[in-house]
Amino acid sequence: MTSRVPVLLSSSSVFPEPTAAAFEMAATVGYDGLEVMVWTDAVSQDAGALKGLADHYGVPVLSVHAPCLLVTQRVWSSDPWERLTRAAQLAESLGAPTVVVHPPFRWQGDYARNFAEGLTKVRGRHPDLTFAVENMFPVKMAGRWVVPYNPGWDPTETGFDAYTLDLSHCAASRIDALEMADRMGTGLRHVHLGDGTGEGRDEHLVPGRGNQPCAELLRSLAGRGFTGSVALEINTRKAASRPAREADLREALEFARRHLEPSPAVTQG
């Protein structure tokens, strides 16, 4: 039975297999839809190709992750504003209500200096979309911790209308995911579900394999008035075969559905 909250598969969860394979596996395992991670795979950038795959497999694209990673800094354009605009246009063409975006890197010039104001302008041009800014984490470089984001990795410190809560990133930044959800408040519109051990790195484990409050967070969403979607963003790179990868994706989906289902009402005798 499909949960009230749509459970999506992030196309990044099937890497190193391509975007097209994510549609096939989402259909096979039974996800409600897909989050497309726009990256160097040409299919992930192509609205026509994505529509064709969505129709063929019966798996709608319900969120688009803008190309914000270090490896996607030249996807579509070297201009981050152009990349964000293209991601919004892709989401609109696919009927996806949500665009996931990271806080800017410090070296991104005008984009970094004026991100909040610029995002407001982009939202004004695409009023039917939710631009959900994701919490990130500090990284270790040359033996010390640095924050490569401006003004920081925690978007609630700036304040935005909508957020993506990533539990693996909470583990990497060693913060309480439930407290982060509280800070996001009614702006919590999207969840990246993946586990972590708090070892200071981004692990994206299958939920239940780390020590993050994945189950507690999912069970709390109804009480938070959550009306968005949950996307499984897990690392299956070490899966030895397609069946092994699908087994991880199935375990993750079953975990999400189990903890999103409302508790049965207690009847009085």
C-alpha positions, 0 to 999 in steps of 0.5 A, spaced: 500 500 500 502 506 498 504 511 503 500 518 504 507 521 503 510 519 497 517 515 497 521 517 492 528 513 489 534 518 488 537 517 481 544 517 485 542 511 489 543 507 483 550 510 481 554 507 478 549 505 474 545 511 469 539 515 470 535 510 466 537 504 470 534 508 476 527 508 473 527 501 471 529 499 479 524 504 482 519 500 478 521 493 479 522 495 487 515 499 487 517 506 489 512 512 488 516 516 484 523 518 482 528 524 484 532 526 478 539 528 480 542 532 475 549 530 473 554 529 467 549 523 465 546 526 459 539 523 460 539 526 467 539 533 463 534 532 458 527 533 459 524 529 453 528 523 455 526 523 462 519 524 460 520 518 456 522 514 461 517 516 466 512 514 461 515 507 459 516 505 467 510 508 470 514 512 475 513 520 475 519 524 476 517 528 483 523 532 485 529 535 481 536 535 484 539 541 481 547 540 479 550 543 485 556 538 486 563 539 485 563 534 479 557 538 476 559 545 476 559 545 468 553 541 467 549 546 462 553 552 464 558 554 469 554 560 471 550 557 478 544 561 477 543 559 470 544 552 472 538 553 478 534 556 472 535 550 468 533 545 474 527 549 475 525 549 468 526 541 468 522 540 474 516 544 471 516 540 464 516 534 468 511 536 473 515 535 479 513 540 484 520 540 488 527 543 486 533 541 491 538 546 492 545 546 496 547 552 499 552 556 495 560 554 495 564 560 498 568 561 491 561 562 487 562 569 487 555 573 486 551 566 487 554 566 494 554 573 496 546 574 494 544 567 494 538 568 499 535 574 495 537 571 488 533 565 490 527 569 492 527 572 485 528 565 482 522 563 486 518 569 483 519 566 476 517 559 478 511 560 483 509 553 483 515 550 485 518 549 492 525 550 492 528 546 498 535 548 501 538 542 503 543 542 510 550 540 508 556 539 513 563 541 514 569 537 511 576 535 513 581 538 508 589 537 510 587 535 517 582 540 519 575 541 519 573 547 514 566 549 511 566 550 504 559 553 504 557 561 504 555 563 510 555 556 512 552 548 512 546 550 516 541 553 511 536 555 517 541 560 520 540 564 514 532 562 513 529 560 507 521 558 506 523 551 504 528 546 506 530 539 505 532 535 511 538 530 509 539 525 515 546 523 512 548 530 512 546 530 519 550 525 521 556 528 518 555 534 521 554 531 528 548 534 529 541 531 532 536 530 526 530 531 530 533 538 532 534 540 525 527 538 523 525 542 529 529 548 526 526 547 519 519 548 522 513 548 517 519 550 512 521 542 512 518 540 505 522 534 503 527 529 506 533 525 504 533 519 507 539 515 508 543 513 515 550 515 518 554 513 524 556 520 526 564 519 523 564 525 520 563 523 513 557 523 508 555 515 508 548 515 505 547 508 509 541 504 508 536 507 513 537 502 519 544 501 518 547 507 522 545 510 528 541 516 526 533 517 528 531 515 521 525 511 524 523 517 529 524 522 524 519 519 519 514 517 525 514 525 527 512 527 520 505 527 520 505 531 527 509 536 523 504 537 518 509 535 513 506 535 506 512 533 502 516 527 499 521 523 502 527 521 497 531 515 499 538 517 497 543 511 499 550 509 497 549 502 493 556 503 489 559 496 493 553 492 491 556 486 487 550 485 482 543 488 480 540 484 484 544 486 490 543 493 489 535 492 488 535 488 495 538 494 498 533 499 495 527 494 497 530 494 504 530 502 504 523 502 501 520 498 506 523 501 512 520 508 509 514 505 508 513 502 515 515 508 519 511 513 515 504 509 516 500 512 521 500 507 528 493 504 528 488 507 533 487 504 540 480 502 541 477 502 548 474 495 550 
